[in-house]
Amino acid sequence: MSDTHNIVILGGSYSGLAVAHGLLKALPGLKAQTGKSYKVTMITNSTHFWFSVGAPRAMFVPYPKDIMDSFIPIDKGFKQYPSGLFDLVHAEITGIKTEKRTVLYKLKNGKDETAHDTNTISFDSLVIATGSKGPSPLYSYHGSHVPTLDAYKDIQSRLPSAQSIMIIGGGTAGAETAGEIGHLHGKKTSSPKDITILSGHERLLKGLRPSIGRRAQEFLEGMGVKVEHNLKLTNSNDLGNGTTKVILSDGSTRTVDMLLVATGRKPASSYLPSSLLDDQGRVVCDAYTRVPSLKNVWVTGDMAQNSPGGIMYIQFAAPTTVGNIVAGLGGKGKLKVYKPMTTKETQFVPIGPNYGVGAAFGWWLPSAVVKMVKSKTMFFPNAMKTVMGTA
């Protein structure tokens, strides 16, 4: 048996990257403390990190400069560490054998094709961070980054000729998407289009106070975006002529040139034993981000039972996970409870590059503040920093 303690991380997006960098920076000190060797292996479906925060803007135009600015090679961020400390495995994760403490996976080649044969890797410590998945690759990984990149290219090729666009979902992703299209093709532009957003509820942004949702609607309607409430998508059919038939919850149908579904992400946990999951498909964990039924198994990001979702959660939960793993392996220090930065209303929602709504620590934010913080750049300066571990 190897004397090296193998730490396996499942997932290579925001949470997986944050945990990997945190551990790799801590390992030299941990080795000096314990005299043991450690190795981190990341298994991820994608060779590239996708900066999904910027998706509502970058899906329509190459942003900031090129379409590939949203897709950064993961291995670029780990060349800074000594050889032998880190392995990146491009593979589809197919299962976990908890009693054998192994992960099952199928390797993927340079064309993103999955092999037939199943491989295994043993772990001494495991971090589950495979995130969540929604109905559209425009808003979540569908396997690797490739389906998302292809979806970006498709949208950008069809947008100039599309005359009617419908966005399904009145949450953050839907509102931001509607704002970007309104900025590009609203009633005040040289190329106006028929743009509609269906909230599915009585208002936009139901996770924020009603006045913020109303303000977002005012901005969108000022751009010429139609906002309709209490309507959900029941089904859709590609008519094969560049249009889509949309069937709505009230029984009505519409035909649109472009349909964008920005709703309901669910934990990407289908490969995990049901014994580890709650009724929502999230991994059961304690306040330390630890899976209590298994030794040295941790979870962070959208997969965690205690996760409210979002990048802000990851920014605080991932360091908690890293610190607790190091404390446990080193045998010194107490485990720390994950504590959010705030439990008060905090969210920034751009409505195009010039407007925005939101709140911070329970305080309502003026549009100018949201514009300065997020709307202008969609946080794109953090894309490369996330890969490099400096965000």
C-alpha angles and dihedrals in degrees: 000000000000119000089217117101106228117214112191121195119197111209135029104216129096098311097038092049093047093050094044094052092043092053096044090053090050099044099082090056092043091052091050089051099046104023089229130122124239136193132190121211120186118199113196136165091221133060089203134057111231116214095219094172088075096044098106088063104028095052090067103039133016100266137227086353111316136028089241091060085087093054118060125179108251094213089063090073097053103050087090093073127081116270114267097030097089138035126186115206118194103208148121110256109226105174153329127241102206096186092052093037093230136133120220119215144160118224120237125213131221090277090057090249117149121231122234096228122085120226129194135211125192121226135199091187126020132196117195111207109144095133127206140306133218134189095268131055087217089075106027141020115276095195105305132005090266098086089049093049090049090049090051090052091048094050093047092050094048101039097080093058098036112105100178123044127180125193117199114208133045099213126104096290093047095046092047091048092050090049093053093050090045090054092050101037109011126131093275095055131087091248107043120185136188102263124182132176121195112204099193089216139059091278146002122275096017090182090069131057115287095250091061092052090049091050091051089052091051091053092048094047089048087059091049098259115145113227118202125180137207093025124119135184113258099174143334135207128200104228093201096236098087094278135098128216110223122203114199135202093255090058095255124128132212135182118223136175094225130024120191117188111202101169146112118359117197131197113278091229105124091117093058128091111261089234089073096051137080123221090277093056094253124132114261109237141162130240090277091060087250125137099235097203094059134052117247094355119133138178133202139165126031090337094067120099091224095050119117087191129241139090094280091063091050092050090062104028097051095057088048090054092047093048093049094048090051092045091050095048093044095047091224131105131021125279113256126227116237108251122183118232086244139349090208125100108289125161138126116212118183116209096198122317095296104047141039147164133212151106138250125205089345095309121121112241126220116235091247091060093050089047092052095045102040119346096071096054108008085228091287092148085070095057097085091034090059091055092045094047095243101105 
